[in-house]
Amino acid sequence: MAPSLAGTVSTMRRVLSERFGIESPNLSESSEISSLGLDSLGFFEYTFELEEALQLKFSDLPRDFATVGDLIGFVHGEVLRQRASAGPR
């Protein structure tokens, strides 16, 4: 069974809360990336934390995310791609 988008978003929220102290983060797809409350260094730290939490490796992180939805789409796409290439567990 493929990982759910809701599960990916839940993990993204949990990392923002636990690692960065951002409670009830707004992960609305139309929100700008800046709405996460992270500066550029914090954003890259966030992606490293997501790699660990989701057991992923981002080979090349795009720098042109305009909205939170862009980020969610990228992260969930990587979850699906990397789980599929890993085969059944």
Secondary structure, 3 states (H helix, E strand, C coil): CCCCHHHHHHHHHHHHHHHHCCCCCCCCCCCEHHHHCCCHHHHHHHHHHHHHHHCCCCCCCCCCCCEHHHHHHHHHHHHHHHHHHHCCC
